[in-house]
C-alpha cells in the first residue's frame, strides 16, 4: 500500500500561454508613398510587402533594398507605420551606388 505524504516544497503553477494578439489591421495603401519619387524614397509596400504580421515579407524587403541600392543619388528605404512586417534573418549587402537610409516609421 502506498501512502502519500505532503511535500514541503511548492510545485510551480502550470500556465497555458495565450495565442499572440492579432496583427494590426494594415493601414490604407493609399497612404503609402510611391516606390520611388523625386525625393528618392523606396517603400517596401510598393515592392510587395504585405505587413499583416503573417505573410513573409523578406523578398519584398530584399527587392526594395536591391533597387534603392542601385540609384546614383541618395535614397531612403521606407518601412511605413501601421503595419506588422515579418522578415526572416537577412543580411542587406552593398556597396550601394550612393548613401542609403533604412527608415522605419513608428509612434513612440
N, C-alpha and C positions, 0 to 999 in steps of 0.2 A: 504494500500500500504506500502511495506517495503522499507525503504531507508537504504542503506549500506554506512557506513562512514569508512574512513581509520582508521586502527588501529595504535596506537602509538608504538606498540612493534613488534619485528620481530618474525616470525614463523621459527622454525628450519627447515632446508632443510631435505628432506627425501632422504636417500640413500639406494639403493638396494645393499646388500652385494654380493660380488663376491664369486663363489664357491671356495673351498680350492684348492690350487695348487696341481697338481697330485703328488702322491708319487714318490720318485726317483726310477729309474729302479733298480731292485736288482742287486747286484754285481754278478760276476761269481761264482757259487757254487764251482768251482774247487779251488777258493782262500780260501775257508773255511778250518779251522783246523779240524782235526778229532774230534769225540765226546769225545774221551779220548785218550791221547797219553802219552808217557813216562814222560812228564812234568806235567801231571795231569790237562790238560785243557779240559773242557766240553763246547762245542759250542752249543748254543741254536738252531742253524740252523740244526744241526745233529739230534736234538730231535724233529724236525718237525716245528719249527718256520719258517714262510714264509717271513716276513719282507717287505710286499708290501704296508703297511700303511692302508690296508683294512681288511685283514684277522685277526681274533682274535688269537693272539699268546700266550695267557695266559697259556693254558695247556702245551704247549711246554716249556715255562719258568719254570713252576712248576715241570715238569718231569726232566728237566735238574738239577734244584736245588735238588730235591729228590735224584737223582743218585749221584751227586757230594758230597752231604752231607753224603753219606754212606761210602765213601772211607776212609781208615785209614791214608793215607798220605795227605799232603796239596793239595788243589785243587783250580782251577780257573774256575768260571762260566763266559764264554766269550760271550759278546754281540758284534758281529763284526761290523765294519764300513761298510757303503754303503747300509744300509737297513733302512726301517722305520717300526719298530716293534710297534704293538698295543697290549697292555695288559690292562686288567681290574684291578681295585684296588685289590691288592693281598698282603697277609702277608706271607713272607717266614719264616718258623719257624724252630727251631733247638731243641735240640742242635745237632750239626753236630759231626761226629766222629773226625774231626781234623779241622785245620784252613781252612776256605773257603773264597776266594776273589771273589767278584762280579765285573767283569771288563767290563766297557762299552768303546768301542773304538769309537773315533770321531776325526775330524780335528778341530783345533782351529784357 
